[in-house]
Structures are given as structure tokens and as C-alpha cells.
């Protein structure tokens, strides 16, 4: 259960360089199509009772590619907005990406109950293809978004980068971890309670609140009042 999040977090570093190296449209199209690999493999693996456990570990690791997609989308979208609007823009993009956590918890039990366990993989094939097609026809490769890896790695030498990274561990990290583990914990502790089925509300609220957090980040910081120099006596 932890493997997709682990692989996704590690892939965020190289995926951040993708849009600046290959272009936002091209990289988003290819990275979206890569999601077909774990989706198809999952549909095939659960249909065969003889599938070994290591294969499910491989599929879980490949599912973490989606975490890298999130990082590349955030890196790409910043070039389309001025700094005064990037907080809300990034918040909306993050809300759209993270809302998948809650939608999976809500939709997948219904899909599996109606069409079988293999549908958990096949269900995502049409949305993935649609996302790749939309990225190819409606996104742009901005020439202004091109940057070398050396220029991007310069942020690693700034203290604020590391402070925000540790802050991110304590905010987004528990959000993903608890969103995954809490429904399972609720069902195991309270198997007869109907309220365990609404555990998706937590990650849903956490996703929708992200644009609200971006809005104050866009507000200009008030300048301290200027002190007048003392008059000479």
C-alpha cells in the first residue's frame, strides 16, 4: 500500500524537469499514456489466480507514476500565470490532481461490486486516453518554459527550498497517507458501521481546500511603514 506513494514521491524530482526539457504538451501526453501500463496490468493480473505476489508489487510501483505526473503538471502550469495569480492556479491544479484520492475511494467499490475486481484497472483506460488526447490537442509547448537542468537545480542551494520540503512532509505527506490508510482502518475496526463508507470525505475536503490556501499566498505582503529620520535639532 505504501509502494505507490513511495515511488510517486521519488519520481517527482525527475518529472519536474520534464516540461522544461521536452515541452509541457509532449511530456504531459507521454506521461499520461504511461498510466495505461499499471491500469492494464492490474486488469490482467487480478483475472489470473496464479499471478504471483511480486507482480502486484511491480504494478503498485508503476502506479506511483501518477505521483510524478502531479509534479510535472505543477511545474508546467506556473508559466501560464503571473506570480500574483500562481497561488490560486496551482491550488486549482492540485485540487484536480488530489481529488482522485477521494474519487477512487468513492467510485471503485461501486465499480468492483458491479463489474468485478478486474474493472479496477480497466476502468481507468478511457480517462487516461482522454487525458492524453486532450493534452496533445489543447496544451502548448511554451518556448519560454524551457530551462536547463543546471538552472533548475539552483533552487537546491536555497534554504527556503528545504524548509518548504520539510513542511510538505508534514502536510501533504500525512494527507496522502491518512487518505489511503484511514478507510481501511475504519472498515477493520467498525466492519458493521455504515459510516466507514464515507471516509472519502476527508481527502475530498482536503483537495477542495487547496485553492483556498493559494488565494492568501497571492495577496501582496503589506509593507512595513517607513520610519522618518529624526529631525536635526
Protein Blocks (a to p, Z undefined) as FASTA:
>chain_A
ZZmmmmmmmmmmmmmmmmmmnopklmmmmmmmmmmmmmmmmmmmmmpmklcfklmmmmmm
mmmmmmmmmmmmmmmmmmmpcfklmmmmmmmmmmmmmmmmmmmmmmmmmmmmmnojklmm
mmmmmmmmmmmmmmmmmmccdfklgccfklmmmmmmpfklmmmmmmmmmmmmmmmmmmmm
mmmmmmmmmmmbmklmmmmmmmmmmmmmmmmmmmmmmpccdddddddddddZZ
